[in-house]
Amino acid sequence: MASRTPEIVSTLRVTGEDCLIFEVHCPRSGRLEQVVDALARFGPVTTSLVLRAYPPEPLTTPAP
């Protein structure tokens, strides 16, 4: 299904309660709902939204 859904831009297989994480880019909330409903045919779905992405830099403490 992921390969046939252009809104799914990446798939990660992870450990823990969730076994897959899909990165989904949708222009409208209605389209996101359609993608989530399609994925729900395969099992429970949890949806989280990214509010902000930070630039990739090391997390370090400034020297005194």
C-alpha positions in Angstrom: 0.0 0.0 0.0 2.8 2.4 0.9 4.3 2.1 -2.6 0.9 3.0 -4.2 0.3 6.0 -1.9 2.4 9.0 -3.0 1.7 10.9 0.2 3.8 8.2 2.1 7.3 9.5 1.7 9.2 7.1 4.0 8.6 4.0 6.0 10.5 2.9 9.1 10.3 -0.5 10.8 10.9 0.1 14.5 10.9 -1.8 17.8 8.3 -1.3 20.5 4.5 -1.1 20.5 4.4 0.4 17.0 6.1 -1.7 14.4 6.0 0.8 11.5 6.3 4.5 11.2 5.1 6.2 8.0 6.1 9.8 7.1 3.0 11.1 5.3 2.8 14.5 3.6 -0.8 15.6 2.8 -1.9 19.0 1.6 -5.3 18.8 3.4 -6.5 17.2 6.6 -9.2 15.4 4.6 -6.6 13.6 2.5 -4.7 12.6 5.7 -7.9 11.1 7.0 -8.2 9.0 3.8 -4.6 7.8 4.1 -5.1 6.9 7.8 -8.4 5.1 7.0 -6.7 3.1 4.3 -3.8 2.1 6.7 -6.3 1.2 9.4 -7.5 -1.8 7.3 -4.2 -3.4 8.4 -4.4 -2.7 12.1 -4.6 0.0 14.7 -3.3 3.4 13.7 -1.8 6.2 15.9 -1.4 9.6 14.3 1.1 12.2 15.4 1.8 15.6 13.8 5.2 17.2 13.5 4.8 20.8 14.7 8.4 21.9 14.0 11.5 20.4 12.5 14.9 21.6 13.8 18.1 21.8 11.8 20.4 18.8 12.2 23.0 19.8 14.6 24.6 18.1 17.6 22.9 18.6 21.0 25.7 19.9 23.1 26.0 22.3 26.0 27.9 25.5 25.3 31.3 25.7 27.1 31.4 28.0 30.1 
